[in-house]
Amino acid sequence: MRSFTAIQRFDHTVSTLCLSHRFSAGTAKIARAVSRSGDGPLYLVIGFTAWWLHEAVGLWFLLTGLMAFAIELPIYWVLKRSFRRARPSQLPAFITPSDLYSMPSGHTAAAFLMASLLSTFFPSLTLLVFIWASLIGISRVLLGVHFVSDIVVGAGLGLLCATLAHSITFDLYGITGI
């Protein structure tokens, strides 16, 4: 329990540092735009665009992405309801979250899931997509709706689900690699 208390203390310290300086409102405008790039509809656009531009590889990317989100979303909701961790409340939030709980960060899970799949199917994008996914996670802290540990757990969830979906999809269709 002491390690959990230390994590909570660290989370609150980082949130306070991020949200209590005079640049918070300006930073929040940028963070809001970055965070919105991690909203769900963009992932469908990416999937169908990949399919349209790169027929065979794009189709496998799209199917693996659908499988990954089918795995990730139920796990995300179970974890969210199990942890029931309250969102940061000691400082103002710059957006209104869609639910009461913060652990894990769904935006971060989805972003890292997508970054993992994009880097697998389109390796030249690896650095760009993982920077983008990391910025989405950071934006959620800067907006005051998540703690750092929520981001870490969300990133892990996304990576795990992408890896699992990749394995299942490729085994299901007998593909040895892209």
Disulfide bonds with the S-S distance in Angstrom:
none
